[in-house]
Amino acid sequence: MTLAFNSRRSPVLARGGMVASSQPLATLAGIKILLQGGNAADAAVATAAALNVTEPTSTGLGGDMFALYYDARTKQVTALNGSGRAPAALTLDVIQRDGLVSDPQSPISNPFHAHNITVPGACAGWCDLIARYGTMPMRDILAPAIELAERGFPVAPLTAYYWARGVERQLRYALNGHELTIDGRAPRAGEIFRNAGLARTLRTIAEGGKEAFYRGEIARAIVDVVQQAGGVMTLDDLVAHESTWDEPISTTYRGYRVWECPPNGQGLAALIALNILEGFDLREHAPMSAARWHLLIEALRVAFADTRWYVADPRFAPAPLDGLLSKKYAAERRALINTEHATRNTTHGSPVASSDTVYFCVVDGAGNACSFINSNYMGFGTGIVPKGWGFTLQNRGNNFSLDPHHPNALAPRKRPCHTIIPGMITRESDGSLYAPFGVMGGFMQPQGHVQVVVAMIDDGLDPQSALDRPRFCLTTATPASRVEIEEGVPFETMATLAQMGHDLVPVSGYARATFGRGQIIRRDPDGTLWGGSDPRADGCAMGI
């Protein structure tokens, strides 16, 4: 079956608040909280919880989260790292002993093995966001998601497609994976799915907070199933978990400041690429031209060469962020780009140091904004379900390196390199909010960030038009990566890029999910909100 993306959406406009997510029922959950007087943080957690119910193919309480929060009163952006760590007993020797090393330059050979399970950080992240910025009790915030889980919801078409893939790839073989099926199969589009186990989980959190997740029955169920599946996680690993509030990283781009979470997230790649691109006048080239796309592709190749080395848990291997984000270093790296031909052997630089997934965003009527991302990785993650609790456990540990000399090498109680990244843009002139934004989807995410930022800032597109524009995707974060090209790109552009040395792969149909599924809410100086939701997903933006 081929999926056509040929409809046109208008941007959604409002002034009282807005939510944009990949599931309409999750967007509505956030809108309900805004209508009850909640702020952007409250609505963000309500949306995240509802996405756990309606899109378990991409997100869940067994995964991690990151968020950027813009406080309209102080005009400050803060970064919340809700990612988990490897178990204390998990070492490279254990991976070797269990026969899961095929190549030290590759991750754990079986991506669904329990050794890939890091401590789920999402629950603590939700609770910590509300503790700092929220205004409503968790029982009210989680109420819409609990209702969806208990009463059931009609499964959206794209979600049904990826659910079926997940059943065949993970749930069919994973411990307790049947809890997320209907008699062993995926729900069909339009079919009602109820998740009593997840409703029970959400009620437990609503009543007992994060302590109930990391110290109570849920924690014991997580440990039991991980160990049953051959993992080494213990209750102490869960008890020791904590989120971190980090200083966000940023760079300026043509009068705006673009914000990302710092490593262990890969938002650094987007900022390095934008710094490089700022030295080119992109408006000299048509948006869909080979000359424009060549510059974007090459800037991202250079950025990935750096981040493949430098993105790791900063507690173990701090990156030289000031050097990597300096305009001087950008100029040096820009000089590596041949404007006439692809360069596919770029290595990481040495700057001087001065020191599967859901994305959604919320802006409230006061101008506070939350850019939020929550993920299991690889769809259902490992597919392993703590018995009776209705969510799968992530396989984020598959992003560790097995090379003991690499900054991102697997180690006990270490966070892996993370693909999930929320973005935020403010105006450099006065620090006011311009837009929370994000594009979910593995290593596509910084590439999507760069492409939608260029569309909005260089080309002046509204959020929906920026998301509708065809994209490219370097298939891996390696310099020699092939470049997937989305249907809708002119043939002349593809032919010229191929002549310039790019290894191209045209992509259409359901495979277009590789180009990410983004959400953007732009806020004008007069308070008008412009929302866009990616046509590659089932979602929408709604305003009040």
Secondary structure, DSSP 4 states (H G I P E B T S, - for coil): -PPP-----PPEEESSEEEEESSHHHHHHHHHHHHTT--HHHHHHHHHHHHHHH-TTT--TTSEEEEEEEETTTTEEEEEEE-----TT--HHHHHHTT--S-TTS--SSTTSGGG-PPP-HHHHHHHHHHHH--S-HHHHSHHHHHHHHH-EEPPHHHHHHHHHHIIIIITTSTTGGGGSBTTBPPPTT-EE--HHHHHHHHHHHHHHHHHHHTSHHHHHHHHHHHHTT----HHHHHT---EEEPPEEEEETTEEEEEPPTTBTHHHHHHHHHHHTTS-GGGS-TTSHHHHHHHHHHHHHHHHHHHHH-S-TTTS---HHHHT-HHHHHHHHTT--TTS---------PPP---EEEEEEEETTS-EEEEEEE-STTTTT----TTS--PPP-GGGGSB--TTSTTB--TT-PPPB----EEEEETTT--EEEEEEEESTTHHHHHHHHHHIIIIIT---HHHHHHS--EEESSSSTT--EEEETTS-HHHHHHHHHTT--EEEE-GGGGGGG-EEEEEEE-TTS-EEEEE-TTSS-EEEE-
